Amino acid sequence: MNNGNIHDVVRQFIIDEFVYNPHLIIKLQDETALQDENILDSLGVHTLILFLEEHFNITVLDEDVTRDNFGTIKGIVAYLEQKTA
C-alpha cells in the first residue's frame, strides 16, 4: 500500500471515529497533536491501534505505542510504512 493510501485510510478513520466538531476537520493537519487537541484519548489510541492491526494486518507492540508513533497523523503513517515495508 502506498503512502497516499495509508495516509487517506488513517486520516479518514480518525475523522470518522474521533472528530465530532466539523471545525476540527478543517484544522486537522498531519502534524496536529492528536492528544493535545483532545482528538484522541487513551481509549481512542486503543481503538485506533485495533483498527490499524486489523486493517493493515500488523501487530503493534506495547513499546511502539509512543507519541512519536501515535501522536500525529504523520507519525502514524511513518510507523505504518515501517511496519508494512
PESUL-V574113 format. One record per backbone hydrogen bond with DSSP energy under -0.5 kcal/mol. NH is the residue of the N-H (numbers start at 0). CO is the residue of the C=O. E is the energy in kcal/mol with one decimal. If there is no record, write none. Layout:
BEGIN
NH_CO_E / NH_CO_E
END
This chain:
BEGIN
5_1_-2.4 / 6_2_-2.9 / 7_3_-2.6 / 8_4_-2.5 / 9_5_-2.6 / 10_6_-2.9 / 11_7_-2.4 / 12_8_-2.2 / 13_9_-2.4 / 14_10_-2.4 / 15_11_-2.9 / 16_12_-2.6 / 17_13_-2.5 / 18_13_-0.8 / 18_14_-1.0 / 19_17_-0.9 / 21_19_-0.6 / 23_20_-1.7 / 24_20_-0.8 / 25_21_-0.9 / 26_22_-1.4 / 27_23_-2.0 / 28_26_-0.6 / 31_28_-1.3 / 33_31_-1.0 / 33_70_-2.8 / 36_32_-2.2 / 37_34_-1.6 / 38_33_-2.7 / 39_33_-1.8 / 44_40_-2.5 / 45_41_-1.9 / 46_42_-2.5 / 47_43_-2.8 / 48_44_-2.6 / 49_45_-2.3 / 50_46_-2.1 / 51_47_-2.8 / 52_48_-2.8 / 53_49_-2.0 / 54_50_-3.4 / 55_51_-2.5 / 56_52_-0.7 / 57_52_-1.0 / 60_58_-0.7 / 63_60_-1.6 / 64_60_-0.5 / 64_61_-1.4 / 65_63_-1.8 / 69_65_-2.7 / 70_66_-1.9 / 73_29_-2.7 / 75_71_-2.3 / 76_72_-2.8 / 77_73_-2.3 / 78_74_-2.4 / 79_75_-2.7 / 80_76_-2.6 / 81_77_-1.9 / 82_78_-2.4 / 83_79_-2.3 / 84_80_-0.6 / 84_81_-0.6
END
